[in-house]
Amino acid sequence: MRNHSNIFQPFVGERPTEYADRVGRWYASTVTEPHKKKYGQYLTPIPVADFMASLVDPKGPAVRILDPGAGTGVLACALCEKLSSHPVKPRAIALVTYETDRALIPATTAGLDYLKTWLVAREITFTYAIETKDFVQANARALDDSQGTFSQIASLEEPFDVAISNPPYFKIPKDDPRARVAASVVHGQPNIYALFMAVSASLLKTDGELVFITPRSYTAGPYFRLFREKFFSTVKPEAFHLFGSRTEAFGRDEILQEHLILKAGRLPVDGGERASPSFVVITSSGGASDLASANKRVVPLTHVITPGCKNSIIRIPVSDEDEKITELVDSWKGSLHKYGMEISTGPVVPFRAVRFLAEKGRAPETHAPLLWMQNVKPMSAQWPIETRKQQYIMVTAGSLPLLVPDRNYVLMRRFSAKEERRRLVSAPLLASTLGSNLVGLENHLNYIYRPKGELMPEEAYGLAAFYSCRIPDTYFRTFNGNTQISATELRNMPLPPLELLKEAGRMIMNDHLTPEDAEEMMVNLLEPHQEFVMKGVVNG
């Protein structure tokens, strides 16, 4: 362990936050990337820490703060500085931090010792404790879900007024002790940051505040469904800040994540409502450098979390257009299931089917076409293409369970880069197009079909054009910040009237519209100012 006395001293007049950041950057320069990844150790930039601290409301004369992923204390320092600047500042602050990287503790101690000196000079008593225990395991009882929410630990000496954190981000295996104690919260291989959020929420007093910066991935998708259900039954969101760039929130650490700051208030343990208004402040910026000029909106809570929604998807409309499109799409009554359709993931997992894949083959005699994500362009499924991906799959007894019959489908990419013009990329694939009675669809594709019957060609074209246009794409972006396009999310997305989709498909097929013209036509049909009346069907 490094000696505290060996760490350089603060500059005269230096902010505690600046000193903690300087010590943190020094420490980061002394450890390897594998070490940082092991501990999920990416230190909070000062502008982000100051912004997060600004979200916390003034407290009483004595304030208890929890920072479960302390690092060198940048967030704790920023928050204490902010509290000390209030006209009615607290007389005493008590901080409890957790840090499992023992080599980092001297740096953490140096930062908090300087913070103490700084606060005492401002007539504020400051005490702190650095716990080296695993935060989740040490507070596992907090994940008791007998009440449907996270319970406050009865034996806790005193709950916290504020929990503020930039927790570690990494997946833990299903057999990890932390995953086992969190079985009531998450499924599969959970990301550790969600467990930090869940436990921290339970350690707050009623009306206590939680301010976290994390990846956005918990806001949608089946893996976090149970977490969202429990977490947002325990706390009420009051503010979200979304970073538009996946690289600039933590630019110096070169993290490729879409980050989200959440401020939420602890609901009463008895399930009662918190007194705060049912509105959410939504701000957005490109990264940390333009936080001071962040775009700001205030929206009803019901526009962020749909009441009674089984999947508890969190939507973050950062613009007026986002909100108008959300209202429009939510007004539609259709869905894939209501139209007798289903969406599934391509069954060919390449590393499991490697013995069946081939660069060349004879279709349909001995091989079937194999389509990958790269084969799907906007409104066009192309095969074969020039690529390193094998374009054929053998037709044998062993491969038959991996193949789908040659029918009408809508193909959709399962992954996309956030920076791409469209997150949703889809194309129709009509029967007989590929000249084979069987087709292989790789696992990075979703495909839409009608289990009891067949998609009509105009339905396939209409659906593909719908998913390829900006309205559903914008709607999708309000709740999905991942690179993955989940079949579950698409299954739950509302759809406009089926007759509208079919008529759009007929127009595309009859007029041989380009993808660009098809999108323009679809937007004109969908936008709310268009009174679309067709064969007795009224849009809306």
Secondary structure, DSSP 8 states (H G I E B T S, - for coil): ---GGGS----TT--HHHHHHHHHHHHHHHS-HHHHHHHT-----HHHHHHHHHTS----SEEEEEESS-TTSHHHHHHHHHHHTSSS--SEEEEEEE---GGGHHHHHHHHHHHHHHHHTTT-EEEEEEE-S-HHHHTGGGG--TTSS----TT-SS-EEEEEE-----B--TTSHHHHHTTTT--SS-BHHHHHHHHHHHTEEEEEEEEEEEEGGGGSSGGGHHHHHHHHHHEEEEEEEEES-SSSTTGGGT----EEEEEEEE--TTS---SS-SEEEEEEESSSTTGGG-EEEEEEGGGTB-TT-TT--B----SHHHHHHHHHHHH--B-TTTTT-EEEE-SB-TTTSGGGEESS--TTTTEEEEE-GGGEETTEE--S-SSSS--EEE-STTTGGGEEES--EEEEESB--TTSS-S--EEEE-TTSSS-SEEEEBTTEEEEE-SSS---HHHHHHHHHHHTSHHHHHHHHTT--SSB--HHHHHHS-B--HHHHHHHHHHHHHHT--HHHHHHHHHHHHSTTS--EETTEE--
